[in-house]
C-alpha cells in the first residue's frame, strides 16, 4: 500500500499534514503537529502499518531539514517540491483562498498531477557543515563588498585621490590601516610623509613605498583644499570611516577562519563515499583552478554526483540549461531556467571564467561562441559553466581525475594550456567591444518615457502618469 503524506511546514506555528492514498482519496487531513519527537511519533503512528510512505513538502527555510531527517530514518521517501509548483495547483483548486489545510491537501495530491516531477531528496541539507560553511562564506564576502562600497562612498567626499590611491582590487590590510588612522586628511598631513612611508613599508611588507606615500599626501592636500570653504566635518567623517574599517576587518577575520575550515571539509568530502582508496580522492580538486574555494563551493552544493541518474540531470540541476518553449509546429529555446541554488551558478560561472584561460578545449568553445555565434560574454560563460559541471560529474562517476587536453586529445600541462590559449584563442579587441555594446532595441526598451514616469525613491515623480491610473504605478514592481 502506497500513501502520500503532504506536510505544510511553518517556521513558528504548527505544521499541518494530510494523508492521501494512491488514488488521491484523503484518509485524513489537517493534522497539526510540531517538530518534536513526541509529535512526530504520534504522526507516524497515524500512518497505516507497513505502508510505503511518500512525504511531499516545500523547503520552507530550514524547518524542513529535521522533519525530513526524522521521517527518512524510518524509511519514508521525502520529496521537496518548489513552492511555485504547489502554488499553481493551489490557484487551480481555490483561486482566492490560501489556508494551511488547503496547502497540505494539495501537497498530498501533487503526485497525481505531476508524478514525473517528484524526485526523492538525497542531496546536501542544512545539517551538512560543508554546505553551511560555503554558503556562509558567500554571504560574508558579499557583506564585505557592501562594506567596501560604503567606504568608497565616504572617500568620494574627500575627492578622487583617496579612492584611487587605496582601492585597487579591494581594500588591503594596509589600506584599511591607513583609513583607520588617517580618515581625517589633516591627521595624515601632520603625520608626515617620511613616517607614513615607514608605516606603509612595514604593514605592506615592502609593496607600498615612497611613491604611495606621496600619492596619499597629495590626496590629503587636495581634500583639505577642496573643503577649505567649510561644509564637511573631517573629524566626524573619520569616525564613520573608522566604523566601516572595523566592520571590514571583522569580516576579513571571519572569512579567513571559514576558508581554513572549508579547506579541511573539502579535502574530506572530495572522495567518492563508496571508496576509501587515496587514488580515488581529490577528483574535484584535480580540476585546474578548482583546488580551493571554487571547487569547494561546487562540491558542497552538488553533494554526491552519483545521485543524479544522468549527466543531463546534472546540467538541469545547475539551472544553466535553456528553457524550451514548444507549441504545435513551433518551438525554440529561451534563457537559462535559473532553477536551483543561485550560489552554484555563481560559482560555476567563476570556475568557467578561470578554466577557459587554461583549458584549450573550453577556450576553443568560448572563442567560437564569441566570434562565430556573436554571443555575449555572460552567455558564453553560462554555456561553459554547464559544460564544466558535466565534466566534473563525468570524472566523478568514472573514478578519474581531470586531465587537461589539447583539441586533438593530447594530454598537456597547465603551463602548456595557458600558452595554447594565449596563442590561438584570444578574442580580437574590436570583436570584444562589439559584443559588449547594447543594442539600440534594448536601449529603447529600457528607457523611461514621458508617459511612464518610473523613478527611484530618492527622486520620486511629482505627479502620476497621464495615461495610467495611479493605483497601477503604486503596485508596479
Buried (B, 14 or more C-beta within 10 A) or exposed (E): EEBBBBBBBBEEEBBBBBBBBEEBEBBEBBBBBEBEEEBBEEBBEBBEEEBEBBBBBBBBEEBBBBBBEBBBEEEBBBBBBEEEBBBEBBEEEEEEEEEBBBBBBBBBBBBEBEEEEBBBBBBBBBEBBBBBBBBBBBEBBEBBEEBBEBBBEBBEBBBEBBBEBBBEEEBBEBBBBBBBBBBBBBBBBEBEBEEBBEBBBEBBEEEBEEEBBBBBBEBBBBBBEBBEEEEEEBEEBBEBBBBBBEBBBBBBEBBEEBBEBBBEBBBEBBBBEEEEEEEBBBBBBBBBBBBEBBBBBBBBBBBBBEBBEEBEEBBBBBBBBBEEEEEEEEEEEEEBBEBBBEBBBEBBBBBBBBBBBBBBBBBBBBBEBBBEEEBBBEBBBBBBBBBBBBBBBBBBBEEEBBEBBBEEEEEBEEEBBBBBBEEEBEBEEEEEEEBEEEEEEEEEEEEEEEEBBEEEEEEEEEEBBEEEEEEEBEEEE
